[in-house]
Amino acid sequence: MSIFTKTVKTFKTDILGKEIELKSNLAVWLYLEADFGIKQGEWNDLKEKNVATAKFLVSILKANGYKTTIEEVLENVNDTELELFILKYQEAMYGDQTAVLLEMLGITDDSEEGKHILEKPVD
């Protein structure tokens, strides 16, 4: 039993071929830095997104007690699966960002473009 009362964000993924639940905490970033020399603030700036995502996947799996290597991940997970994994992670951590992204593009329920594209108003 933990002494902490706040909750750690969790999400479900089938990245291993079966559904598992992963939690994201500071340990993910510690593994990423220890194993790959990538600090939390540097991760989004990496050029090879799929390799960076694969390294992140290795780190989050390790933080959840799964033993794997970058080689094993790259052999067993394709680009689409990596992209879907990171989208599930981001949605779990930050919520559904659709409305925010549409608003950044100027597409709101009261904009001319929004009236034609959106079927329902953005919250």
Buried (B, 14 or more C-beta within 10 A) or exposed (E): EEEEEEEEEEBEBEBBEEEBEBBBEEBBBBBBBEBBEBEEEEBEEBEEEBBBBBBBBBBBBBBBEEEBEBEEBBEEBEEEBBEBBBEBBEEBEEEEEEBEEBBEEEBBBEBEEBEEEBEEEBE
